[in-house]
Amino acid sequence: MIDHAHDLASVRDATDRLLAAVAKLDNASVAEPSRLPGWTRGHVLAHLARNADALVNVFEGRPMYVSAEARDGDIERDAPRPLDVQLADVRESAARLQEAADAPADWSRTVELRNGVTDVAARVPFRRWVEVELHHVDLGIGYELEDLSEEFTQREINFLTDRFRGHPELPAVMIVEDDGRQIPTGGHEGDAITVSGRQADLLGWLCGRRDGSALTAVGGPLPKLPPL
C-alpha cells in the first residue's frame, strides 16, 4: 500500500533541508558546476522548480511538459538567476505542488508523466521525493547518498531494480545488500551476476550517480546499466 500522505510529508521535509543548505551559498557558487554533466547548480535548482510545476500539471490532468524542447528551454532560461530568486522559485513552486496534492482526488487513478510513462497518482509524491533528494546530492554541497534515510534508500533501490527487471539490454542480476537482502533485476537469461555492497553504493550505481567501483560483482563483470 502506497502512503501518499507520508510521502508528501517526506517531500516537504526534504525540500526544507535542501532550501536550508542552498541558502548558505552565494551567487557565485550557484553558477558553479554541479555533479551533473553540463549543468550548474542553477540548472539543478531551476529543474527542481519546473519539475514541481510539471507535477501540478500531472495532478490537474494536463501534459507534464508542453514539449521536451520547452522543458529544456525553461531550465536554460532559469539557470543563471541569482540565489535569492532561485530559492524563492523552489520554495513557491513546492508550495504550488503541495496545494495541488492537497486537493480532493482519486489517488488510485492513472496519470501520465513524461515520455508517455504512466503511474498511479499515489506514487507521484514518491517520485518527487526522489527528485528532491537525489538532486540535493547532485548539487555537491555536502549532502551525500550516505545521508539519505534508510527508508528512502531502500524504496529507491526497490523502485530502480523493478524498472530494470526484464530489461533486454541487461543480463540477469541479483542485488545483495549489506544486510543480506536479495533483489533480482535485469534480464532473465543465464545465471545471475551477483552484485553486492553497501546500500548507498548500490543506490549510486543504480541511479547513475556512482560507477559501481565500490561494489563486488561475482559471476561476470559489473553490468553497464542503460539510461533511466
C-alpha positions as CSV (number, residue, x, y, z in Angstrom):
1,M,0.0,0.0,0.0
2,I,1.4,3.4,-1.0
3,D,1.0,6.0,1.7
4,H,0.9,9.2,-0.4
5,A,0.3,11.4,2.7
6,H,3.5,10.1,4.3
7,D,5.4,10.7,1.1
8,L,4.1,14.2,0.7
9,A,5.3,15.0,4.3
10,S,8.7,13.5,3.3
11,V,8.8,15.7,0.3
12,R,8.2,18.8,2.5
13,D,11.0,17.7,4.9
14,A,13.4,17.0,2.0
15,T,12.6,20.4,0.4
16,D,13.2,22.2,3.7
17,R,16.6,20.5,4.0
18,L,17.6,21.4,0.5
19,L,16.4,25.1,0.9
20,A,18.3,25.4,4.2
21,A,21.5,24.1,2.6
22,V,21.2,26.2,-0.6
23,A,20.6,29.3,1.5
24,K,24.2,29.1,2.7
25,L,25.5,29.5,-0.8
26,D,26.2,32.7,-2.7
27,N,25.6,33.8,-6.3
28,A,29.0,32.7,-7.4
29,S,28.6,29.2,-6.1
30,V,25.2,28.8,-7.6
31,A,26.8,29.4,-11.0
32,E,29.4,26.7,-10.4
33,P,29.2,23.3,-12.0
34,S,27.0,20.7,-10.3
35,R,27.8,17.0,-10.3
36,L,25.5,16.6,-13.4
37,P,27.5,16.9,-16.7
38,G,26.8,20.3,-18.3
39,W,24.6,21.6,-15.5
40,T,25.5,24.3,-13.0
41,R,23.9,24.3,-9.6
42,G,21.5,26.9,-11.0
43,H,20.4,24.3,-13.6
44,V,19.6,21.8,-10.9
45,L,17.6,24.4,-8.9
46,A,15.7,25.5,-12.0
47,H,14.9,21.9,-12.9
48,L,13.5,21.3,-9.4
49,A,11.2,24.3,-9.6
50,R,10.0,23.5,-13.1
51,N,9.5,19.8,-12.1
52,A,7.2,20.9,-9.3
53,D,5.1,22.9,-11.7
54,A,5.1,20.0,-14.1
55,L,3.7,17.7,-11.5
56,V,1.0,20.2,-10.8
57,N,0.1,19.7,-14.4
58,V,0.0,16.0,-13.9
59,F,-2.3,16.2,-10.9
60,E,-4.6,18.6,-12.7
61,G,-4.8,16.4,-15.9
62,R,-2.6,18.4,-18.2
63,P,0.5,17.2,-20.1
64,M,3.5,17.2,-17.7
65,Y,5.5,19.4,-20.2
66,V,4.4,21.2,-23.3
67,S,7.4,19.5,-25.1
68,A,10.9,18.3,-24.4
69,E,12.2,21.4,-26.0
70,A,10.1,23.7,-23.8
71,R,11.3,21.8,-20.7
72,D,14.9,22.2,-21.6
73,G,14.4,25.8,-22.6
74,D,12.8,26.7,-19.3
75,I,15.7,25.2,-17.4
76,E,18.3,27.0,-19.5
77,R,16.3,30.3,-19.1
78,D,16.1,30.0,-15.3
79,A,19.6,28.6,-14.6
80,P,21.5,31.9,-14.5
81,R,19.3,33.6,-11.9
82,P,20.7,34.8,-8.6
83,L,20.5,32.8,-5.4
84,D,17.5,34.7,-3.9
85,V,15.4,34.2,-7.0
86,Q,16.3,30.5,-7.2
87,L,15.4,30.0,-3.5
88,A,12.1,31.8,-3.9
89,D,11.2,29.8,-7.0
90,V,12.0,26.4,-5.5
91,R,10.0,27.3,-2.4
92,E,7.0,28.8,-4.2
93,S,6.8,26.0,-6.8
94,A,6.9,23.4,-4.0
95,A,4.0,25.2,-2.3
96,R,2.0,25.1,-5.5
97,L,2.7,21.4,-5.8
98,Q,1.6,20.8,-2.2
99,E,-1.6,22.8,-2.8
100,A,-2.4,20.7,-5.9
101,A,-1.7,17.5,-3.9
102,D,-4.0,18.6,-1.1
103,A,-7.0,18.9,-3.4
104,P,-9.5,16.1,-3.0
105,A,-8.6,13.4,-5.6
106,D,-8.8,9.8,-6.6
107,W,-5.3,8.6,-5.7
108,S,-5.8,5.3,-7.4
109,R,-6.3,6.9,-10.8
110,T,-3.7,6.5,-13.5
111,V,-1.7,9.7,-14.5
112,E,0.6,10.3,-17.4
113,L,4.1,11.6,-16.8
114,R,7.0,12.4,-19.2
115,N,7.6,10.5,-22.4
116,G,4.3,8.6,-22.1
117,V,5.2,7.0,-18.8
118,T,2.1,6.2,-16.7
119,D,1.7,5.5,-13.0
120,V,-0.9,5.6,-10.2
121,A,-1.3,9.1,-8.8
122,A,-0.4,7.8,-5.3
123,R,3.2,7.1,-6.4
124,V,3.8,10.7,-7.7
125,P,4.8,12.1,-4.3
126,F,7.5,9.4,-4.0
127,R,8.7,10.4,-7.5
128,R,9.0,14.0,-6.3
129,W,10.8,12.9,-3.1
130,V,13.3,11.1,-5.4
131,E,13.8,14.3,-7.4
132,V,14.5,16.4,-4.3
133,E,16.8,14.0,-2.5
134,L,18.9,13.0,-5.5
135,H,19.3,16.5,-6.9
136,H,20.3,17.7,-3.4
137,V,23.2,15.2,-3.7
138,D,23.8,16.4,-7.3
139,L,24.4,20.0,-6.0
140,G,27.7,18.8,-4.5
141,I,27.3,20.9,-1.3
142,G,28.0,18.3,1.3
143,Y,24.8,16.1,1.1
144,E,25.7,12.6,0.1
145,L,23.9,9.4,-0.7
146,E,25.0,8.2,2.8
147,D,22.9,11.0,4.3
148,L,19.7,9.6,2.8
149,S,17.3,7.8,5.2
150,E,17.3,4.1,5.2
151,E,13.6,4.1,4.2
152,F,14.2,6.3,1.2
153,T,17.3,4.4,0.0
154,Q,15.6,1.0,0.2
155,R,12.5,2.2,-1.6
156,E,14.5,3.8,-4.4
157,I,16.6,0.6,-4.7
158,N,13.4,-1.3,-5.0
159,F,11.9,1.1,-7.5
160,L,15.0,1.1,-9.7
161,T,15.5,-2.7,-9.6
162,D,11.9,-3.0,-10.6
163,R,12.5,-0.7,-13.6
164,F,15.5,-2.7,-14.8
165,R,13.8,-6.1,-14.2
166,G,13.4,-7.9,-17.6
167,H,15.4,-5.2,-19.4
168,P,16.6,-6.7,-22.7
169,E,20.0,-4.9,-22.5
170,L,20.9,-6.4,-19.2
171,P,21.9,-9.9,-18.0
172,A,20.2,-11.4,-15.0
173,V,21.4,-9.7,-11.8
174,M,21.0,-10.5,-8.2
175,I,21.4,-7.4,-5.9
176,V,22.7,-8.4,-2.5
177,E,22.5,-5.7,0.1
178,D,24.8,-5.5,3.1
179,D,22.1,-6.8,5.4
180,G,21.7,-9.9,3.2
181,R,18.6,-8.8,1.4
182,Q,18.5,-10.1,-2.2
183,I,16.6,-8.4,-5.1
184,P,16.6,-9.9,-8.6
185,T,16.7,-7.5,-11.6
186,G,18.0,-7.3,-15.1
187,G,17.2,-9.9,-17.8
188,H,16.1,-13.5,-17.4
189,E,18.7,-15.4,-19.4
190,G,21.5,-17.3,-17.8
191,D,22.9,-17.4,-14.4
192,A,22.6,-14.2,-12.4
193,I,25.6,-11.9,-11.8
194,T,25.6,-11.2,-8.1
195,V,26.3,-7.5,-7.2
196,S,26.8,-6.7,-3.6
197,G,27.8,-3.8,-1.5
198,R,26.6,-1.0,0.8
199,Q,23.1,0.4,0.3
200,A,24.5,3.9,-0.7
201,D,26.9,2.4,-3.3
202,L,24.1,0.1,-4.7
203,L,21.8,3.1,-5.0
204,G,24.5,5.2,-6.5
205,W,25.2,2.6,-9.2
206,L,21.5,2.0,-10.0
207,C,20.7,5.7,-10.3
208,G,23.8,6.6,-12.3
209,R,25.5,8.7,-9.5
210,R,28.4,6.2,-8.9
211,D,30.4,4.0,-11.2
212,G,30.0,0.8,-9.1
213,S,33.7,0.5,-8.3
214,A,32.9,0.1,-4.6
215,L,30.6,-2.9,-5.4
216,T,31.6,-6.6,-5.8
217,A,30.4,-8.5,-8.9
218,V,30.5,-12.3,-8.9
219,G,29.7,-14.4,-11.9
220,G,30.6,-11.8,-14.5
221,P,31.7,-8.2,-14.9
222,L,29.6,-5.4,-13.3
223,P,26.9,-4.7,-16.0
224,K,26.7,-1.3,-17.6
225,L,23.2,0.0,-16.9
226,P,21.2,1.6,-19.6
227,P,20.0,5.2,-19.2
228,L,16.9,5.6,-16.9
